[in-house]
């Protein structure tokens, strides 16, 4: 497939142009056009429902009304909001570079028994190595994060580590089913390259999609449910976001964050989330947290994005709420999903850290392919 040919090779896809002329808007950066193209590829498939994921079926509960999952405080979007967002993507979105060359890295150790090892692949994809178990978060190796192979947000750099250079993966954490977090081709490739495919953990309702893809090792989880894997306990926790792979399946599967508890310390993986009391509550219930992976990108414009995405200042506050010993920024610099420039999340994070008195060592940003080791802490 085009997605596999381009997205998994680690080389710059050929034939990209730096600018594209528009008679109406003048010279428009082709890097900014995919933002509004994404809106088209989300709206058009909804007319037929061809991209919708299978829906969860179960009794109503505290965050499921019988048809859709809901946040503690509802997130509401109107058609006019999407029109306003789309127009702003044309007029207000910063231009991203067409391509950023990186040097792909290899993983230093196949297994890590002491402490916590973290490797940044791209976007929200991280390799976590702890107590001999290898975990991959929201793995995305495809060229685009979209229902289509020819339209939608396109990566601007190669994955920091080639898929063939990954160690055996034991567990995959899927925070929710948006295309930049649940990549079907990548999940299939991961399963095919191992004799025993990784166990996929995700929120309620997602297992039906995995089964439809032919992936047999998966488990759906509700908020506060946990799974024991070796010496790990993995808990699915509340966050403030939404789900959907088309308009017709909005809210039909559950989104969430993960806490990985081990003798090396607790690890919090936020996935995508707006700010809310769940950070403090998670830290109090499942702490101490040694390391948090917190999103710092895809946050502008705030009038639309605040409900589901942290900005860097809120990420720093989440770090403090969790009482996390250290944090690492995620969800930036790979796909242009929103208005801010490619470097703005790191710039804004630096300002937020200075204002809050949190050091760069306590809240770090990794380069694609970079591995960092964090010391152990008692649970």
URSULMO-V382406 format. One record per residue. N is the residue number from 1. RES is the residue in one small letter. PHI is phi in whole degrees, 0 to 359 (none if undefined). PSI is psi in whole degrees, 0 to 359 (999 if undefined). Layout:
[[N/RES/PHI/PSI] [N/RES/PHI/PSI]]
//
This chain:
[[1/x/none/158] [2/x/300/321] [3/x/297/317] [4/x/287/321] [5/x/298/319] [6/x/271/316] [7/x/284/338] [8/x/253/356] [9/x/280/330] [10/x/84/8] [11/x/247/159] [12/x/295/125] [13/x/298/139] [14/x/285/161] [15/x/82/15] [16/x/278/141] [17/x/252/150] [18/x/277/327] [19/x/224/159] [20/x/223/132] [21/x/275/135] [22/x/238/124] [23/x/299/331] [24/x/274/321] [25/x/249/3] [26/x/79/209] [27/x/282/115] [28/x/246/130] [29/x/299/130] [30/x/292/347] [31/x/285/335] [32/x/271/338] [33/x/300/324] [34/x/301/339] [35/x/296/310] [36/x/282/335] [37/x/297/326] [38/x/300/320] [39/x/299/319] [40/x/297/318] [41/x/285/346] [42/x/272/326] [43/x/279/313] [44/x/298/315] [45/x/297/336] [46/x/293/337] [47/x/296/330] [48/x/251/347] [49/x/73/17] [50/x/289/341] [51/x/258/358] [52/x/295/141] [53/x/274/157] [54/x/302/148] [55/x/262/150] [56/x/290/141] [57/x/235/123] [58/x/184/175] [59/x/286/154] [60/x/299/153] [61/x/208/197] [62/x/294/331] [63/x/230/23] [64/x/221/120] [65/x/269/10] [66/x/102/339] [67/x/234/320] [68/x/223/152] [69/x/279/150] [70/x/225/154] [71/x/276/163] [72/x/305/315] [73/x/249/121] [74/x/302/145] [75/x/253/120] [76/x/241/136] [77/x/229/137] [78/x/252/164] [79/x/299/324] [80/x/297/326] [81/x/297/318] [82/x/292/323] [83/x/296/315] [84/x/298/317] [85/x/297/317] [86/x/295/319] [87/x/295/318] [88/x/296/330] [89/x/296/332] [90/x/277/320] [91/x/265/333] [92/x/242/345] [93/x/290/137] [94/x/290/154] [95/x/276/136] [96/x/258/156] [97/x/295/150] [98/x/296/320] [99/x/204/141] [100/x/240/118] [101/x/286/133] [102/x/231/162] [103/x/259/111] [104/x/293/145] [105/x/247/172] [106/x/245/162] [107/x/275/126] [108/x/298/325] [109/x/226/139] [110/x/292/321] [111/x/223/150] [112/x/235/121] [113/x/262/331] [114/x/244/135] [115/x/72/196] [116/x/233/128] [117/x/250/134] [118/x/233/129] [119/x/236/128] [120/x/273/118] [121/x/270/296] [122/x/186/157] [123/x/49/247] [124/x/254/14] [125/x/269/115] [126/x/228/145] [127/x/263/120] [128/x/253/128] [129/x/237/118] [130/x/207/138] [131/x/42/42] [132/x/80/6] [133/x/246/136] [134/x/255/124] [135/x/238/136] [136/x/243/129] [137/x/262/133] [138/x/34/62] [139/x/290/127] [140/x/226/113] [141/x/245/358] [142/x/288/162] [143/x/290/323] [144/x/233/154] [145/x/248/91] [146/x/191/161] [147/x/293/341] [148/x/247/154] [149/x/273/349] [150/x/243/0] [151/x/211/142] [152/x/118/175] [153/x/304/130] [154/x/246/138] [155/x/298/148] [156/x/250/0] [157/x/210/159] [158/x/289/158] [159/x/303/143] [160/x/295/337] [161/x/225/129] [162/x/297/147] [163/x/301/321] [164/x/291/346] [165/x/264/0] [166/x/288/148] [167/x/286/171] [168/x/304/133] [169/x/260/126] [170/x/269/321] [171/x/222/139] [172/x/244/128] [173/x/258/123] [174/x/247/114] [175/x/285/326] [176/x/190/176] [177/x/259/16] [178/x/297/153] [179/x/297/333] [180/x/276/6] [181/x/231/329] [182/x/242/103] [183/x/250/107] [184/x/302/313] [185/x/299/319] [186/x/294/318] [187/x/298/320] [188/x/294/318] [189/x/295/319] [190/x/299/318] [191/x/294/323] [192/x/284/337] [193/x/271/359] [194/x/236/144] [195/x/297/318] [196/x/249/111] [197/x/299/155] [198/x/293/153] [199/x/281/127] [200/x/260/123] [201/x/251/132] [202/x/204/173] [203/x/287/166] [204/x/308/135] [205/x/96/340] [206/x/286/337] [207/x/299/331] [208/x/296/322] [209/x/292/317] [210/x/299/317] [211/x/297/320] [212/x/297/330] [213/x/280/351] [214/x/90/14] [215/x/269/120] [216/x/266/332] [217/x/263/94] [218/x/206/158] [219/x/215/130] [220/x/274/144] [221/x/226/143] [222/x/266/164] [223/x/303/136] [224/x/80/357] [225/x/281/151] [226/x/227/158] [227/x/229/134] [228/x/265/126] [229/x/227/107] [230/x/59/234] [231/x/267/13] [232/x/257/149] [233/x/241/123] [234/x/248/122] [235/x/247/135] [236/x/267/126] [237/x/234/163] [238/x/295/143] [239/x/213/174] [240/x/250/100] [241/x/205/214] [242/x/198/179] [243/x/216/167] [244/x/144/138] [245/x/248/3] [246/x/198/171] [247/x/293/325] [248/x/288/348] [249/x/243/23] [250/x/299/127] [251/x/74/11] [252/x/273/349] [253/x/230/158] [254/x/271/140] [255/x/256/163] [256/x/180/181] [257/x/244/176] [258/x/228/144] [259/x/243/125] [260/x/254/115] [261/x/254/132] [262/x/205/173] [263/x/294/341] [264/x/277/352] [265/x/124/168] [266/x/272/140] [267/x/240/129] [268/x/250/125] [269/x/246/114] [270/x/279/336] [271/x/64/239] [272/x/243/139] [273/x/193/144] [274/x/281/174] [275/x/280/147] [276/x/183/179] [277/x/291/349] [278/x/295/334] [279/x/295/310] [280/x/297/319] [281/x/295/320] [282/x/295/316] [283/x/298/321] [284/x/290/322] [285/x/278/323] [286/x/242/4] [287/x/287/174] [288/x/284/146] [289/x/261/118] [290/x/279/324] [291/x/214/132] [292/x/240/138] [293/x/255/110] [294/x/238/134] [295/x/290/138] [296/x/234/0] [297/x/238/174] [298/x/63/58] [299/x/234/357] [300/x/247/140] [301/x/278/147] [302/x/295/328] [303/x/299/335] [304/x/256/319] [305/x/274/341] [306/x/300/328] [307/x/297/330] [308/x/237/351] [309/x/224/130] [310/x/292/147] [311/x/264/172] [312/x/302/322] [313/x/296/320] [314/x/291/327] [315/x/297/320] [316/x/295/320] [317/x/295/322] [318/x/297/319] [319/x/304/316] [320/x/290/319] [321/x/298/319] [322/x/288/345] [323/x/55/43] [324/x/284/134] [325/x/297/314] [326/x/217/157] [327/x/222/158] [328/x/229/136] [329/x/283/142] [330/x/227/174] [331/x/69/52] [332/x/202/156] [333/x/77/4] [334/x/244/313] [335/x/236/133] [336/x/278/106] [337/x/256/337] [338/x/220/195] [339/x/280/329] [340/x/291/156] [341/x/289/167] [342/x/296/326] [343/x/265/351] [344/x/298/321] [345/x/303/319] [346/x/290/321] [347/x/297/311] [348/x/294/327] [349/x/296/317] [350/x/301/318] [351/x/295/317] [352/x/295/322] [353/x/296/316] [354/x/297/318] [355/x/292/329] [356/x/268/348] [357/x/80/14] [358/x/270/134] [359/x/279/160] [360/x/298/332] [361/x/288/334] [362/x/278/332] [363/x/227/104] [364/x/253/160] [365/x/236/129] [366/x/258/152] [367/x/277/153] [368/x/306/128] [369/x/91/351] [370/x/284/140] [371/x/246/135] [372/x/233/144] [373/x/254/137] [374/x/239/140] [375/x/290/163] [376/x/281/157] [377/x/213/146] [378/x/290/146] [379/x/283/999]]
//
